[in-house]
């Protein structure tokens, strides 16, 4: 578990940066940074992250020496995503807030937050993890091609104080990291919050080199119905169809709305 407090160690607010993950990599003495304006925000698999200036929380946290091995690093993904889900759910008590595998945060069938975790490995353990978070807070319109974005403002019809949201996220993540040494509880909590868990829904296979776990709004010819039954220790999604059960890596499957 990371034993350093984000509120008592070095953290920074900056007006603008290309990417908070990149900024934190360039400032090794700092443990947390947040901004409301990124010029080149990044998501998983090289995707960009659109955010209107001054409207959202864009942040990165440095977790020094998290107590997990390389084989256990999906525990970190679960802990971080559960912390964010908790904070979003507190602000949206009338809505269903879930974690879409592996770590997107969803309200209903819409994406409200993305997470990018970049790890440094030493021998067989994680030496450091930089956790990038983009949470849609006060934005109401999007210009890009994201298929299903939503924000807190759209759902509550009121603005939120961005610094308060940032502080709440830091505190929740610190608390959630304590579950890294309690993997059974962590896994149970993750499955209970998992988008579509135990529900029959449509999925489609993807080429391995494409974006992971993407949402499609039109049904491709190779789509199939399946039920999420589990997530493995390595973070693979387990899907059961009427004929068989298979596991999928991040880049092998896409969700169909």
N, C-alpha and C positions, 0 to 999 in steps of 0.2 A: 504493500500500500504506500502511496505517496504521502509522506508525513509533513510536507510543507504546506503552509496555508497561503492560498492565493491572495488573501487580504492583508497578510503581514510581510510577504516578500515583495520583490520588485514587480509591479504591474504598471502598465502605461495605457493612457488613452491618447490616441493620435487622430488628428483630423482626417487624414487620408493616407492610404498606402496601396500598393498594387495587390498584395495578399498578406493577410495577417500571419498565415503559416510561414511565408517567406520572410516576413519582417522578424518573426521570433527566431528563426534559424540564424539570422544575421546579428542577433543581439543575445548571445548566450547567457548573459547575466540576468536576463529578465525571464520571469516565469509566466506572465500573462500580458496580453495586449488586446485592446478592443478599439473599434472604430465604427463610424457610421457611413464610411465611404471607401469602397475598394474599386480600383480601376481594372484589376485583373483577378477577380476572385476565382478560385478553383474548386471544383467538385471532384467526385470520384472519376477515375479513368480519364482524366484530362478534360472533363466537362468544365464549362465556365459556370459562374454563379452570378445571376443578375440580381442587383439590389439598387433601389433608388437612393440617391444621396440623402443622407440624414434621416432615413426612415426605419432602418433595421439595426439589429445587433449583429455585428460581424466580429468574431473574436477567436483567439487561439490561446491554449493553455499548454505549458510545458510540464509534463509529468516525468520527474527525474527518478530513474530506477524503480519503475513499478514492479511489484513483486510477482511477475508472471514470466514463464518461459516462452520461447517462440511458439511452441505447440499450444500454449494456453492463451495466446494473445486475443482470441475472440472474447475472452472474459472482459477485456478492457472495452471492446466495442459494446458489449452488453451493458456494462456499468455506466458508461457515458450516455448511451441512448436512453437508458431508463431514467437517469437524472434529468435529461432534457424533457422527456415525456412527462415527468412529474410536474415540472415548472409550467409547461404549456397547459396541462390538464387543470392546474390550479387557476389559471386565468380563463379557462373555457369550461366551467363546470357543467354547462348544458350540452356539451359536445363529447363525442367519443374520440379520444386521442390515443393513438397506437404507435408502435414502432414497426415500420415496414422494413423487412429484412433487406440488408443487414442493420442499417442504422438511420434511415430517414424517419422523420417524425411526421405522422399523418393525422389530419382531422377529417374523419369520414374517409372519403376517397381523394382527398386533396393534400398536397405536400406543403407543410409549413416550415420545415427545417431540414437542412442537409448537414452532414458531418463528414469530415475528411481527417482520418488519423494516419499520421506518417511516423513510422517507428525507426529507431536506430538500434541495431542488434550488436551485442557483445557476447561472443561465444554462443551459448544456447539461451541467453536471456535478453529481455528488452532492456537496453541501457537508458532509453529515453523515448517518450512518445509526445508528439506535438498534435494536439487535438484542435482542429479547426471547426468552427460552428457558424453557420449562417441561419439566423432565425428571422422569419418575416414577421415584423411587429406592426409597423404603422403604414406599410406600403399598401396601395389599393389597386394599382394597375401594373402590368408587365408588358414590355415591348418585345421580348424575345420569344423563343419557341417552346418554352417550358409548358408541358401539356396541362398541368393541373395545380398551379400555385394558389395559396391562400394565406391570409395573414390574420393576426389577432384583431387588428383594426376592422377588417371586413366582417368578422364574426361578432364583435362586441359593439361596433359603431362608436368606439371611443379610443383615443390615443393612449399609449402606455409610456411611462418614463423609461427611456432606454438604459440609463445607468442602473436603475433599480432592477431591470430585467437581467442585466449583465451580472450584478452582484448576486442575485438569486441563483443564476446558473452556476456561478463559481461555487457557492455554498452547497448546492445540491450535488454537484459532481464530486466534491470532496467527501461528502457523506456516502455517496454511492460507491466510491472506491474502496470503502471498508469491506464491501462484499466480495472483493477479489479473492480473499482467503476463505470465502464461504461459497464455493461454486455451486452447490446444490440449491441454495436459496436464490442465488443470482440467476441460475438457469430457470427455476420455477417462476420467478418474477418476470423474466424476459418473455417466456412463453405466454404468460397470462396477459401481457400487453402487446403481443405480436399481432400485427395486421393480418387478418384472414385465418388465424390459427384455428384449426378444427372445422373450417368452413369449406364447402366445395366451391371452387372458383376456376377461372380460366387462366391458363399459362401458355407460353410458347417458348420453344428452345431458341437459343441464340448462338451465333458464331462466337467462339471463345475470345476473339480479339475485340469484341464490341463492348459497349457500356454495360455495367452490371445492373441487374434487376430493374430494368427500365419499365415504365408504364406505357402500354399501348392503348390508344383509344379506338382503334379499329382492330377487328379480329383477323389475324392472318390464317391462311389455310392450314398451317400445321399446329394450330392451337389445340389444347386438350384440357379436359376437366380433371382437377386433382384437389386433394386436401392436404394442407400442411399438417404434418403429424409430429415433427421434431426439428431441432437444429443440433447438429453434432458439435462436439467439443472444438473441432476445427472451424466451425462456422458454416458448414454446409447445410443447405436447406433440404429437408426430407419431405418428398411429395408422394402421396399414395393415390394411385388411380384404381379403377375397378380390377385391373389385371396385375399390377405390380407396384412396388415401392422403390423409388430411386432417390439418390442424393445429387445435389447440384452445387457447383461452385458459384461464386458471385457473378461470373461472366457467362454463365451457361443458360440462364433462364430469364424470362421477362414476364411481368404481370400484365394481364389484359383486363381492362375495365369493362 
